[in-house]
Amino acid sequence: MGKGDRRTRRGKIWRGTYGNARPRKRRKVKSVPTQKIDSAE
């Protein structure tokens, strides 16, 4: 196991591929502040 091993994280980094051993980083979704609508009016 090492750089040439496609199943390991190091091998994925070396090849520049992704998979179960090296998942892609998910983008954080910025929450837009929403205004509460008062239905009492």
C-alpha positions as protocol buffer text, in pm:
chain_id: "A"
residue {
  index: 1
  type: MET
  ca { x: 0 y: 0 z: 0 }
}
residue {
  index: 2
  type: GLY
  ca { x: 123 y: 344 z: -82 }
}
residue {
  index: 3
  type: LYS
  ca { x: 117 y: 605 z: -354 }
}
residue {
  index: 4
  type: GLY
  ca { x: 32 y: 359 z: -630 }
}
residue {
  index: 5
  type: ASP
  ca { x: -257 y: 201 z: -439 }
}
residue {
  index: 6
  type: ARG
  ca { x: -586 y: 337 z: -571 }
}
residue {
  index: 7
  type: ARG
  ca { x: -773 y: 223 z: -260 }
}
residue {
  index: 8
  type: THR
  ca { x: -580 y: 433 z: -9 }
}
residue {
  index: 9
  type: ARG
  ca { x: -610 y: 803 z: 67 }
}
residue {
  index: 10
  type: ARG
  ca { x: -245 y: 864 z: -23 }
}
residue {
  index: 11
  type: GLY
  ca { x: -295 y: 687 z: -355 }
}
residue {
  index: 12
  type: LYS
  ca { x: -598 y: 901 z: -431 }
}
residue {
  index: 13
  type: ILE
  ca { x: -406 y: 1220 z: -352 }
}
residue {
  index: 14
  type: TRP
  ca { x: -115 y: 1104 z: -568 }
}
residue {
  index: 15
  type: ARG
  ca { x: -345 y: 1024 z: -862 }
}
residue {
  index: 16
  type: GLY
  ca { x: -564 y: 1329 z: -808 }
}
residue {
  index: 17
  type: THR
  ca { x: -884 y: 1127 z: -786 }
}
residue {
  index: 18
  type: TYR
  ca { x: -1163 y: 1102 z: -532 }
}
residue {
  index: 19
  type: GLY
  ca { x: -1365 y: 819 z: -379 }
}
residue {
  index: 20
  type: ASN
  ca { x: -1460 y: 660 z: -47 }
}
residue {
  index: 21
  type: ALA
  ca { x: -1107 y: 690 z: 87 }
}
residue {
  index: 22
  type: ARG
  ca { x: -1088 y: 1057 z: -18 }
}
residue {
  index: 23
  type: PRO
  ca { x: -1425 y: 1230 z: -36 }
}
residue {
  index: 24
  type: ARG
  ca { x: -1455 y: 1575 z: -189 }
}
residue {
  index: 25
  type: LYS
  ca { x: -1492 y: 1862 z: 55 }
}
residue {
  index: 26
  type: ARG
  ca { x: -1849 y: 1983 z: 64 }
}
residue {
  index: 27
  type: ARG
  ca { x: -1910 y: 2355 z: 33 }
}
residue {
  index: 28
  type: LYS
  ca { x: -2070 y: 2515 z: 335 }
}
residue {
  index: 29
  type: VAL
  ca { x: -2398 y: 2676 z: 245 }
}
residue {
  index: 30
  type: LYS
  ca { x: -2424 y: 3025 z: 385 }
}
residue {
  index: 31
  type: SER
  ca { x: -2761 y: 3075 z: 548 }
}
residue {
  index: 32
  type: VAL
  ca { x: -2925 y: 3397 z: 441 }
}
residue {
  index: 33
  type: PRO
  ca { x: -3088 y: 3572 z: 736 }
}
residue {
  index: 34
  type: THR
  ca { x: -3462 y: 3567 z: 679 }
}
residue {
  index: 35
  type: GLN
  ca { x: -3709 y: 3810 z: 825 }
}
residue {
  index: 36
  type: LYS
  ca { x: -3998 y: 3667 z: 1024 }
}
residue {
  index: 37
  type: ILE
  ca { x: -4336 y: 3776 z: 890 }
}
residue {
  index: 38
  type: ASP
  ca { x: -4583 y: 3864 z: 1162 }
}
residue {
  index: 39
  type: SER
  ca { x: -4924 y: 3727 z: 1073 }
}
residue {
  index: 40
  type: ALA
  ca { x: -5093 y: 3908 z: 1363 }
}
residue {
  index: 41
  type: GLU
  ca { x: -5144 y: 4228 z: 1164 }
}
